[in-house]
Amino acid sequence: MRRQTATVVTIAMLAATALYVFMNPPAKLALGAGTFSTLPREFGEWTGVDLEFLEVVYDELAADDTLVREYKREGESPVWFVIIYHENTRYGAHDPMVCYRAQGWGIEDEGTIALTRRSGGFDANWALVSEGGRERLALYWWYTAGDLATGDRDSFLARMATSGIRSNITFGAFMRVSTDVHDGDVEAARARVREFAEDALPHVAAILASGDEEQ
């Protein structure tokens, strides 16, 4: 009898949840596919060109928008800037180190680095990875509602959850800047990705803010 009662209660709760979601679907932001293509291809000393993922990667990500772009500064190795944007889901919280390992890269070292921006600094993650004698330095963080930029995945998820409850709107953007390491000069690579990130952040924030303002 108790088992039957529990089953009935569970079914009732699921039905109530389904009804609530149907009656209160998550609101869509003004952003959509192609929005991040408006990120300037030139800012500061950087000049960029668009790249693309393989089709299978787009299918796996199932993102609402993506950006893959190579930026160069005269006399230096390029940096690759990736943005993976989702609305009303948690997919944007994926762990990039899982992707590196899946592609055969080994994680040699990891840490955090402080990034500065006008609306407040934050700590981003960096990782030194290697594969077949190559070394690459990746800097990555997450961005979500309330102008929260953070290298802390748990803080990112918590903000997404509270934003969804409070406003019925939530979004998540994963961002990564990477560059090759030459002659073992990790510090030069780390400085390059940090400087690019700090130059790019105001432009990214403006795009995301425009999506919120149009609601």
Long-range contacts (C-beta under 8 A, 24 or more apart in sequence): 24-168, 26-87, 26-88, 26-164, 26-168, 26-169, 26-170, 27-167, 27-168, 27-169, 27-215, 28-87, 28-88, 29-87, 29-169, 29-171, 29-211, 29-212, 29-214, 29-215, 30-210, 30-211, 30-212, 30-213, 30-214, 30-215, 31-64, 31-65, 31-85, 31-87, 31-171, 31-207, 31-208, 31-210, 31-211, 32-64, 32-65, 33-64, 33-65, 34-65, 35-65, 35-85, 35-207, 35-211, 36-65, 36-66, 36-67, 36-83, 36-85, 36-204, 36-207, 37-67, 38-207, 39-67, 39-69, 39-83, 39-200, 39-203, 39-204, 39-207, 40-203, 41-69, 43-199, 43-200, 43-203, 44-199, 45-73, 45-74, 46-71, 46-72, 46-73, 46-196, 46-199, 46-200, 47-71, 47-72, 47-73, 48-72, 48-81, 51-80, 61-91, 62-86, 62-91, 63-91, 63-92, 71-196, 73-192, 73-196, 76-192, 77-179, 77-180, 77-182, 77-189, 77-192, 78-179, 79-177, 79-178, 79-179, 79-192, 79-193, 79-196, 80-176, 80-177, 80-178, 80-179, 81-175, 81-176, 81-177, 81-196, 81-200, 82-174, 82-175, 82-176, 82-177, 82-178, 83-173, 83-174, 83-175, 83-204, 84-173, 84-174, 84-175, 85-171, 85-172, 85-173, 85-174, 86-171, 86-172, 86-173, 87-170, 87-171, 88-164, 88-169, 88-170, 88-171, 89-172, 90-157, 90-160, 90-172, 91-172, 92-142, 92-144, 92-156, 92-171, 92-172, 92-173, 92-174, 93-142, 93-153, 93-156, 93-157, 93-160, 93-172, 93-174, 94-174, 95-153, 96-127, 96-138, 96-140, 96-174, 96-176, 97-127, 100-127, 100-129, 100-138, 103-131, 104-131, 104-132, 105-129, 105-130, 105-131, 105-136, 106-130, 106-131, 108-135, 109-186, 112-151, 113-139, 113-190, 113-194, 115-141, 115-149, 115-194, 115-197, 115-198, 115-201, 116-198, 117-149, 117-198, 117-201, 117-202, 117-205, 118-202, 119-147, 119-205, 120-147, 122-149, 122-150, 122-151, 123-150, 123-151, 123-152, 124-149, 124-151, 124-197, 125-151, 126-190, 126-193, 128-181, 128-186, 134-180, 135-180, 135-181, 135-184, 135-186, 136-178, 136-179, 136-180, 136-181, 136-189, 137-178, 137-179, 137-180, 137-181, 137-186, 137-189, 137-190, 137-193, 138-176, 138-177, 138-178, 138-193, 139-176, 139-177, 139-178, 139-190, 139-193, 139-194, 139-197, 140-174, 140-175, 140-176, 140-177, 141-175, 142-172, 142-173, 142-174, 142-175, 143-172, 143-173, 143-174, 143-175, 143-204, 143-205, 143-208, 144-170, 144-171, 144-172, 144-173, 145-169, 145-170, 145-171, 145-212, 147-205, 147-209, 149-201, 169-212, 169-215, 171-208, 171-211, 173-204, 173-208, 175-204
